[in-house]
Amino acid sequence: MTNALRRTVGRYGIWSAGLRAEDPARRSELAEAAAELQELGYGAVWLGRSSAAHHAVPLLQATRSLTVGTSIQSIWQHQADASAAAFAEVEAAHPGRFVLGLGVSHAKLADQYRRPYSALVAYLDALDAAGVPIARRVLAALGPKTLELSRDRAAGAVPYLVTAEHTARAREILGEGPLLAPELKVVLESDPARARALARDSLALYLALPNYTNNFLRLGFTEEDLADGGSDRLVDSVFAWGDDDRVRERINAFQEAGADHVALQVVFDGPRDALPREEWRRLASLLA
């Protein structure tokens, strides 16, 4: 079943916070964008922030084969029984095209944050009892224990803000079968100063969240790398920036490290909820 998911999502997808808008007035805009992403050859769309199954519906309705996943749905914001019911509803309308991506989020973003690993295990137990198939859920795993949980209790992992080295370590833990679909931020800018400035603007939020900074430290980065917006070494490891050849090379590095699918998030000079459609087109062209 996991191999089927790998074929469904393809090699490349788009990660976007803008595609999960709450405003009904944007439904037609989102539908049009999703249809174009499918035509451009992306196999999946991953909805950023704490998304839920209902955010996927406009995109699924507008496309024939695009897979839509949450990246991620916070276990603190959505009760397991409600998640299971929503999954069943979307699955009935669009069989095999929705993937439930789950995660524990962060202590700063969830008041009830307690014993996150145990809470995630209990959540998966509840999904099992409700009949949500293992083959249609993935976990936002960074550390070894959660990666093992992704292997044993889910179809795989969707790590966020990671390096190619983390991808290689994750593949070792997951083994050959489970899906490994890391997110990778892309800055389509060749000027080093401009590219790194855009990257640091995006990175600032995450450097205040211990789940990410602890993972960087496990990967061999230092406190100095995390200071002042992030060192060049850190930025260059977690962002693909530069001309087409350099961006393609960085994406390939994740695949060579063991990624089955790379969820590409375009970082650009604009509102986070905007849809960088011209950049998505350019990215599709360089991947082709």
Salt bridges, closest charged atoms under 4 A:
GLU22 OE2 - ARG20 NH2 2.88
GLU22 OE2 - HIS55 NE2 2.77
GLU29 OE1 - ARG26 NE 2.89
GLU32 OE2 - ARG277 NH1 3.14
GLU36 OE1 - ARG277 NH2 2.79
GLU36 OE2 - ARG281 NE 2.49
GLU39 OE2 - ARG64 NH2 3.28
GLU91 OE1 - ARG136 NH2 2.73
ASP125 OD1 - ARG153 NH2 2.84
ASP128 OD1 - ARG137 NH2 2.66
ASP128 OD2 - ARG153 NH2 2.76
ASP152 OD1 - ARG151 NE 2.78
GLU165 OE2 - ARG169 NH2 2.80
GLU183 OE2 - LYS185 NZ 2.87
ASP225 OD2 - ARG233 NH2 2.66
ASP232 OD2 - ARG196 NH1 3.61
ASP232 OD1 - ARG200 NH2 2.61
ASP236 OD2 - ARG196 NH2 2.77
ASP244 OD1 - ARG282 NH2 3.02
ASP245 OD1 - ARG248 NH1 2.88
ASP260 OD1 - ARG6 NE 2.89
ASP260 OD2 - ARG171 NH2 2.50
ASP269 OD2 - ARG194 NH2 3.03
ASP273 OD1 - ARG49 NH2 3.04
GLU278 OE1 - ARG281 NH1 3.10
